[in-house]
Amino acid sequence: MTERRRTRTLPLPPQRTLRRSANGKRARKAGTLALCSAMLLSGCSLLGDSSEKAPITVMTWAPDHTKAANKPGMTAMAQAYARWVNAEGGIDGRKLEVLVCNDHDDPVGAAACARRAVSNNVTAVVGSYSQHGRSFLAPLESGGIPYIGGYGITEAEFTSPLSYPVNGGQPAAMAGIGKELSSRCDRVALVRPDTVTGDDLPVLFNSGLAGARIRAGDIAAPEDATEYTSSADRALDHATADPAARGCVTAALGERTDTFFDSFRRTEEAYPGVKTASVLGSVDQSLIDRTGGASGPYEGAYVAGWYPVASDPRWNGMREVINEHAFGDNRIDPADAGVQTTWIAFTVLRRAIEALGDGDVSAQAVRRTLDSGLKVDTGGLTPKLSWRFEDMIAVRDFPRLVNANVTFQVVRDGRLVSARRGFVNMSKTLERSTD
């Protein structure tokens, strides 16, 4: 919330009688300037406008302290971003205020966060994560508040007219890792959450495999299990059923991916060797580091993501902000796809507000700016982003999708490195997934 700025009236300094001379006109001018200065100090203005530009209030939400999905780095990144821009004078002279909310990975909590955003009249919800798109987007739509740069975990984020996605979300990542494995595997098992969101993954994954006429074995697993031995056995049974075939196991369980691969590592010795794969958000460099690096379970694994590898110089600006303004907050991991998405989402917000200039900054004004064809350069982290109707990709189930690019990475010597150069566009693959 914005506190009312306090002002106090200062006494005018004693006026001096200015000596008339040949420079009398200059003296009168100096006296006028002195009076103006005093009036400004007292909170007055000769032009009748002493107020600073009104601050901009936005919200970022993500789940924390839950049994499954936790993304505290996203809200922490939003707060660090605000400290940075405010230290630099704000966005076009306006202070940025960030409200944060924990949706507790629950539809009731997600709706409560959205209602809080509406009641606080925020300009936008920016760089957030929730698995409950229908619950939070309905209140935002009724309040006219744009949802900028969501993580892309729900279908609703790609259908709501008030959603402005910055990546291809779960659809592009899952189709992408399927495409990457289509040339490397003959039999594939997909281990995914036994949830409504998880039910969409096999269709997306199989769209990537379709070029090789492969269909994955669908292994639905508990989202919050503490061990996955039975799921690992089922996945390995499917992937190795044909001894002559190249077997692969893909796991996309979010935070529980680590738990799955811990069980998988203890189980795989009883089976022929298989390749492994996942998506960013389930596997990142920090997870690889703390599970043994080159000697850990992820060595050789293929990973699909939306952005360049975390070591890419294009992330240097974000890293500098984290180093200088996060104050050692260990919730913020620059290799985390959620943190990266929040950074890009706030880049979009900043460009939209700068485009408004001295005009009104409101939820409606930001939506109008984004809808009218503003092109946002993210420094090569994504293609240039724009949300005009003609910028939308022709994917029936995801009409708000404007960026279907993915990157393919592989773990070599304990480091995530690029498996292919540059971005790969998954538009055509996603179009086939909805046929």
C-alpha positions as CSV (number, residue, x, y, z in Angstrom):
1,M,0.0,0.0,0.0
2,T,1.1,3.6,-0.6
3,E,1.4,5.8,2.4
4,R,0.4,9.4,2.0
5,R,3.5,11.6,1.7
6,R,3.9,13.8,4.7
7,T,4.8,17.5,4.1
8,R,5.7,20.2,6.6
9,T,5.7,23.9,6.1
10,L,9.0,25.6,6.5
11,P,9.2,29.3,7.4
12,L,10.2,31.5,4.6
13,P,13.7,32.8,5.0
14,P,14.0,36.6,5.7
15,Q,13.9,38.6,2.5
16,R,16.7,40.9,1.8
17,T,16.2,44.3,0.1
18,L,18.0,44.1,-3.2
19,R,20.1,47.1,-4.2
20,R,18.8,48.8,-7.4
21,S,21.5,49.2,-9.9
22,A,22.1,48.9,-13.6
23,N,21.5,45.3,-13.0
24,G,18.2,45.8,-11.2
25,K,16.3,43.6,-13.5
26,R,18.7,40.7,-12.7
27,A,18.2,41.4,-9.0
28,R,14.5,41.2,-9.3
29,K,14.8,37.9,-11.1
30,A,17.1,36.6,-8.4
31,G,14.5,37.6,-5.8
32,T,11.8,35.8,-7.7
33,L,13.9,32.6,-7.8
34,A,14.6,32.8,-4.1
35,L,10.9,33.1,-3.4
36,C,10.1,30.2,-5.7
37,S,12.7,28.1,-3.9
38,A,11.2,28.9,-0.6
39,M,7.7,28.0,-1.9
40,L,9.0,24.7,-3.2
41,L,10.5,23.9,0.2
42,S,7.2,24.6,1.8
43,G,5.5,22.1,-0.4
44,C,3.9,24.6,-2.7
45,S,4.5,25.1,-6.5
46,L,4.0,28.0,-8.7
47,L,2.6,25.6,-11.3
48,G,0.3,24.0,-8.8
49,D,1.9,20.5,-9.1
50,S,4.2,19.4,-6.3
51,S,3.5,15.7,-6.3
52,E,5.8,13.1,-7.5
53,K,4.6,10.5,-10.0
54,A,2.3,8.0,-8.3
55,P,3.9,4.7,-7.5
56,I,3.1,1.5,-9.5
57,T,1.8,-1.4,-7.5
58,V,1.9,-4.9,-8.8
59,M,1.6,-8.4,-7.4
60,T,3.7,-11.6,-7.8
61,W,2.5,-14.9,-6.3
62,A,3.9,-18.4,-6.0
63,P,3.4,-21.4,-3.8
64,D,5.7,-21.9,-0.8
65,H,5.9,-24.4,2.1
66,T,3.8,-27.0,0.3
67,K,4.3,-30.7,-0.2
68,A,4.9,-30.5,-3.9
69,A,5.2,-27.2,-5.9
70,N,7.3,-24.5,-4.3
71,K,8.6,-21.4,-6.1
72,P,9.6,-18.9,-3.4
73,G,12.4,-17.6,-5.6
74,M,9.9,-15.9,-7.9
75,T,8.4,-13.6,-5.3
76,A,11.9,-13.0,-3.9
77,M,13.1,-12.1,-7.4
78,A,10.2,-9.7,-7.8
79,Q,11.1,-7.9,-4.6
80,A,14.8,-7.7,-5.6
81,Y,13.8,-6.3,-9.0
82,A,11.8,-3.6,-7.3
83,R,14.7,-2.6,-5.0
84,W,16.9,-2.3,-8.1
85,V,14.6,-0.1,-10.2
86,N,13.8,2.1,-7.2
87,A,17.5,2.6,-6.5
88,E,17.8,3.7,-10.1
89,G,15.0,6.2,-9.8
90,G,12.0,3.9,-10.5
91,I,10.4,3.1,-13.7
92,D,10.2,6.4,-15.7
93,G,10.3,8.2,-12.4
94,R,7.7,6.0,-10.7
95,K,8.4,3.9,-7.6
96,L,7.7,0.2,-8.1
97,E,5.9,-1.5,-5.2
98,V,5.5,-5.3,-5.2
99,L,3.0,-7.2,-3.2
100,V,3.6,-10.9,-2.8
101,C,1.2,-13.7,-2.1
102,N,1.5,-17.4,-1.4
103,D,-1.2,-19.4,-3.2
104,H,-0.3,-22.6,-1.1
105,D,-0.7,-24.6,-4.3
106,D,-4.4,-24.6,-3.7
107,P,-7.3,-23.3,-5.9
108,V,-8.8,-21.5,-2.9
109,G,-5.4,-19.8,-2.2
110,A,-4.9,-18.9,-5.8
111,A,-8.4,-17.2,-6.0
112,A,-7.6,-15.4,-2.7
113,C,-4.4,-14.0,-4.1
114,A,-6.2,-12.8,-7.2
115,R,-9.0,-11.2,-5.1
116,R,-6.3,-9.4,-3.1
117,A,-4.7,-8.1,-6.3
118,V,-8.1,-6.7,-7.4
119,S,-8.8,-5.1,-4.0
120,N,-5.4,-3.5,-4.0
121,N,-6.1,-2.2,-7.5
122,V,-2.7,-3.4,-8.8
123,T,-1.5,-2.5,-12.2
124,A,-0.6,-6.1,-13.1
125,V,0.2,-9.5,-11.7
126,V,3.7,-10.2,-12.9
127,G,6.1,-13.2,-13.1
128,S,3.9,-15.6,-11.1
129,Y,3.4,-19.4,-10.7
130,S,0.2,-21.2,-9.9
131,Q,-1.2,-24.6,-11.1
132,H,-4.8,-23.2,-10.7
133,G,-5.3,-21.0,-13.7
134,R,-9.1,-21.1,-13.7
135,S,-9.2,-20.1,-10.1
136,F,-7.1,-17.0,-10.3
137,L,-7.8,-15.8,-13.8
138,A,-11.6,-15.3,-13.3
139,P,-11.1,-12.7,-10.5
140,L,-8.4,-11.0,-12.6
141,E,-10.6,-10.8,-15.6
142,S,-13.5,-9.3,-13.6
143,G,-11.1,-6.7,-12.3
144,G,-9.4,-6.0,-15.7
145,I,-5.9,-6.8,-14.4
146,P,-3.4,-8.2,-16.8
147,Y,-1.4,-11.4,-16.0
148,I,2.1,-10.8,-17.4
149,G,4.6,-13.6,-17.7
150,G,3.1,-16.5,-15.9
151,Y,5.1,-19.6,-15.6
152,G,2.9,-21.3,-18.2
153,I,1.9,-24.3,-16.2
154,T,-1.8,-24.1,-17.0
155,E,-3.9,-24.1,-20.2
156,A,-5.8,-21.1,-19.0
157,E,-2.7,-18.9,-19.2
158,F,-2.8,-19.5,-23.0
159,T,-6.5,-18.8,-23.4
160,S,-7.4,-15.8,-21.2
161,P,-7.4,-12.5,-23.1
162,L,-5.8,-10.8,-20.1
163,S,-2.8,-13.2,-20.1
164,Y,0.5,-12.2,-21.7
165,P,2.8,-15.2,-21.7
166,V,6.5,-14.7,-22.3
167,N,7.3,-18.4,-22.9
168,G,5.7,-21.5,-24.4
169,G,5.1,-22.9,-21.0
170,Q,4.5,-26.5,-20.4
171,P,3.1,-27.2,-23.9
172,A,6.3,-26.1,-25.7
173,A,8.7,-27.7,-23.2
174,M,6.9,-31.1,-23.2
175,A,6.5,-31.1,-27.0
176,G,10.2,-30.1,-27.2
177,I,11.6,-32.9,-25.1
178,G,9.5,-35.3,-27.0
179,K,11.0,-34.0,-30.3
180,E,14.5,-34.3,-28.9
181,L,14.0,-37.9,-27.9
182,S,12.3,-38.9,-31.1
183,S,15.6,-39.4,-32.9
184,R,17.3,-41.0,-29.9
185,C,14.8,-43.5,-28.5
186,D,12.6,-46.4,-29.7
187,R,10.6,-46.9,-26.5
188,V,9.8,-44.1,-24.1
189,A,8.2,-43.9,-20.7
190,L,6.8,-40.6,-19.3
191,V,6.5,-40.2,-15.5
192,R,4.2,-37.3,-14.7
193,P,1.9,-36.1,-11.9
194,D,-1.4,-37.8,-11.4
195,T,-3.2,-34.5,-11.4
196,V,-5.5,-32.5,-13.7
197,T,-2.5,-30.5,-15.0
198,G,-0.4,-33.7,-15.4
199,D,-3.2,-35.3,-17.5
200,D,-2.3,-32.9,-20.3
201,L,1.4,-33.9,-20.5
202,P,1.1,-37.2,-22.5
203,V,-0.6,-35.5,-25.4
204,L,2.0,-32.8,-25.6
205,F,4.9,-35.2,-25.2
206,N,3.5,-37.5,-27.8
207,S,3.2,-34.6,-30.3
208,G,6.9,-34.3,-30.2
209,L,7.4,-38.0,-30.6
210,A,5.0,-38.3,-33.5
211,G,7.6,-37.7,-36.2
212,A,9.2,-41.1,-35.2
213,R,5.8,-42.8,-34.8
214,I,6.4,-43.4,-31.1
215,R,3.9,-43.2,-28.3
216,A,5.1,-42.9,-24.7
217,G,4.1,-45.2,-21.9
218,D,2.1,-43.0,-19.5
219,I,3.2,-43.5,-15.9
220,A,0.9,-41.4,-13.6
221,A,2.6,-40.9,-10.2
222,P,1.6,-39.2,-7.0
223,E,2.5,-35.6,-7.0
224,D,3.8,-35.5,-3.4
225,A,5.2,-39.0,-2.8
226,T,8.3,-39.5,-0.7
227,E,9.6,-42.3,-2.8
228,Y,8.9,-43.6,-6.3
229,T,10.2,-47.1,-6.5
230,S,7.0,-48.6,-8.1
231,S,6.9,-45.7,-10.6
232,A,10.5,-46.3,-11.5
233,D,9.9,-50.0,-12.0
234,R,6.9,-49.4,-14.3
235,A,8.8,-46.8,-16.3
236,L,11.8,-49.1,-16.7
237,D,9.6,-52.1,-17.5
238,H,8.1,-50.2,-20.4
239,A,11.3,-48.6,-21.7
240,T,13.3,-51.9,-21.7
241,A,10.5,-54.3,-22.9
242,D,12.3,-54.8,-26.2
243,P,15.9,-55.7,-25.6
244,A,16.8,-54.5,-29.2
245,A,15.2,-51.1,-28.7
246,R,16.7,-47.9,-27.4
247,G,14.9,-47.1,-24.2
248,C,14.3,-43.7,-22.6
249,V,12.7,-42.5,-19.4
250,T,11.4,-39.0,-19.0
251,A,10.2,-37.6,-15.7
252,A,8.4,-34.3,-15.3
253,L,7.3,-34.1,-11.6
254,G,8.4,-30.6,-10.7
255,E,10.1,-30.6,-7.3
256,R,9.5,-34.3,-6.9
257,T,11.6,-35.1,-10.0
258,D,14.6,-35.3,-7.7
259,T,12.8,-37.8,-5.5
260,F,11.9,-39.9,-8.5
261,F,15.4,-40.1,-9.8
262,D,16.7,-41.0,-6.4
263,S,14.4,-44.1,-6.5
264,F,15.2,-44.6,-10.2
265,R,19.0,-44.7,-9.5
266,R,18.5,-47.5,-6.9
267,T,16.2,-49.4,-9.3
268,E,17.9,-49.1,-12.7
269,E,20.7,-51.6,-11.9
270,A,18.3,-54.4,-12.5
271,Y,17.5,-53.3,-16.0
272,P,19.3,-52.6,-19.3
273,G,20.7,-49.1,-19.6
274,V,18.3,-46.3,-20.7
275,K,18.7,-42.6,-21.5
276,T,16.9,-40.1,-19.2
277,A,15.3,-36.8,-19.9
278,S,13.3,-34.0,-18.3
279,V,12.3,-30.3,-18.6
280,L,13.6,-27.2,-16.9
281,G,11.6,-26.5,-13.8
282,S,11.9,-30.2,-12.9
283,V,15.7,-30.3,-13.5
284,D,18.1,-27.4,-13.3
285,Q,21.8,-26.8,-12.6
286,S,21.4,-26.4,-8.9
287,L,19.7,-29.8,-8.6
288,I,22.5,-31.4,-10.7
289,D,25.1,-29.8,-8.4
290,R,23.6,-31.0,-5.2
291,T,23.0,-34.5,-6.4
292,G,26.6,-35.3,-7.4
293,G,27.3,-33.4,-10.6
294,A,29.0,-35.6,-13.1
295,S,28.7,-38.6,-10.9
296,G,25.0,-38.0,-10.1
297,P,21.8,-39.4,-11.7
298,Y,21.5,-36.6,-14.3
299,E,24.7,-37.1,-16.2
300,G,23.9,-37.5,-19.8
301,A,20.2,-36.5,-19.4
302,Y,18.5,-34.4,-22.0
303,V,16.5,-31.3,-20.8
304,A,14.2,-29.0,-22.7
305,G,13.7,-25.4,-21.6
306,W,12.6,-22.0,-22.8
307,Y,15.7,-19.9,-22.3
308,P,19.4,-20.0,-22.9
309,V,21.5,-22.1,-20.4
310,A,22.0,-20.4,-17.0
311,S,25.7,-19.8,-17.8
312,D,24.9,-17.7,-20.9
313,P,26.2,-14.1,-20.8
314,R,22.7,-12.9,-21.6
315,W,21.8,-13.5,-18.0
316,N,24.5,-11.2,-16.7
317,G,22.1,-8.3,-16.1
318,M,19.9,-10.5,-13.9
319,R,22.8,-11.9,-12.0
320,E,24.1,-8.4,-11.2
321,V,20.7,-7.4,-9.8
322,I,20.6,-10.5,-7.7
323,N,24.1,-9.9,-6.4
324,E,23.5,-6.3,-5.5
325,H,19.9,-6.2,-4.4
326,A,18.9,-9.7,-3.2
327,F,21.1,-9.4,-0.1
328,G,22.1,-13.0,0.0
329,D,18.5,-14.3,-0.2
330,N,19.1,-18.0,-0.9
331,R,15.6,-18.4,-2.3
332,I,16.7,-16.8,-5.5
333,D,18.6,-19.2,-7.7
334,P,19.6,-17.6,-11.1
335,A,19.5,-21.1,-12.7
336,D,15.8,-21.6,-11.7
337,A,13.4,-21.2,-14.6
338,G,10.8,-19.5,-12.4
339,V,13.3,-16.8,-11.3
340,Q,14.3,-16.4,-15.0
341,T,10.6,-16.1,-16.0
342,T,10.0,-13.4,-13.3
343,W,13.0,-11.4,-14.6
344,I,11.6,-11.5,-18.2
345,A,8.1,-10.7,-17.0
346,F,9.3,-7.5,-15.2
347,T,11.2,-6.6,-18.3
348,V,7.9,-6.6,-20.2
349,L,6.2,-4.5,-17.5
350,R,9.0,-2.0,-17.5
351,R,8.9,-1.5,-21.3
352,A,5.1,-1.2,-21.2
353,I,5.2,1.5,-18.5
354,E,8.0,3.4,-20.3
355,A,5.9,3.3,-23.4
356,L,3.1,5.2,-21.6
357,G,5.4,8.1,-20.9
358,D,3.7,10.7,-18.7
359,G,0.3,9.2,-19.4
360,D,-1.9,7.4,-17.0
361,V,-0.4,4.1,-15.6
362,S,-3.3,1.7,-14.9
363,A,-4.2,-1.9,-15.6
364,Q,-6.3,-0.7,-18.5
365,A,-3.5,1.4,-19.9
366,V,-0.9,-1.4,-19.7
367,R,-3.3,-3.8,-21.4
368,R,-4.0,-1.3,-24.2
369,T,-0.2,-0.8,-24.7
370,L,0.5,-4.5,-24.9
371,D,-2.5,-5.2,-27.2
372,S,-1.6,-2.4,-29.5
373,G,1.7,-4.0,-30.7
374,L,4.4,-3.0,-28.3
375,K,7.5,-5.1,-29.1
376,V,9.6,-6.1,-26.1
377,D,13.3,-6.8,-26.6
378,T,14.4,-9.1,-23.8
379,G,18.1,-9.0,-24.7
380,G,18.1,-12.3,-26.6
381,L,16.5,-14.3,-23.8
382,T,13.5,-14.8,-25.9
383,P,12.5,-13.6,-29.4
384,K,11.0,-10.1,-29.4
385,L,7.6,-10.4,-27.7
386,S,4.4,-8.9,-28.9
387,W,0.8,-9.8,-28.2
388,R,-1.2,-8.4,-31.2
389,F,-3.7,-10.8,-32.7
390,E,-1.4,-11.3,-35.7
391,D,1.4,-12.3,-33.4
392,M,-0.5,-15.2,-31.9
393,I,0.6,-18.7,-33.1
394,A,-2.1,-20.8,-34.7
395,V,-2.4,-23.4,-32.0
396,R,-6.1,-24.1,-31.3
397,D,-5.9,-25.0,-27.6
398,F,-3.4,-22.2,-26.8
399,P,-4.5,-19.1,-28.7
400,R,-2.5,-16.7,-26.6
401,L,0.8,-18.4,-27.3
402,V,3.3,-16.0,-29.0
403,N,6.6,-17.7,-28.2
404,A,6.9,-21.4,-29.0
405,N,10.7,-21.5,-28.9
406,V,12.6,-24.0,-26.8
407,T,16.2,-24.8,-26.1
408,F,17.7,-28.2,-25.9
409,Q,20.3,-28.9,-23.2
410,V,22.2,-31.9,-22.0
411,V,24.2,-32.6,-18.8
412,R,27.9,-33.1,-19.7
413,D,30.5,-33.4,-17.0
414,G,28.0,-32.2,-14.5
415,R,27.0,-29.1,-16.4
416,L,23.9,-28.2,-18.4
417,V,25.2,-27.2,-21.8
418,S,23.5,-26.5,-25.1
419,A,22.7,-29.7,-27.1
420,R,21.7,-27.6,-30.1
421,R,22.6,-24.1,-31.0
422,G,20.0,-21.4,-30.6
423,F,16.2,-21.8,-30.3
424,V,14.0,-24.4,-31.9
425,N,10.5,-23.3,-32.8
426,M,7.8,-25.8,-31.7
427,S,4.8,-24.1,-33.4
428,K,4.2,-26.7,-36.1
429,T,4.6,-29.6,-33.5
430,L,2.0,-27.9,-31.2
431,E,-0.4,-27.3,-34.1
432,R,-0.3,-31.1,-34.8
433,S,-1.0,-31.8,-31.1
434,T,-4.4,-30.2,-31.4
435,D,-5.5,-31.8,-34.7
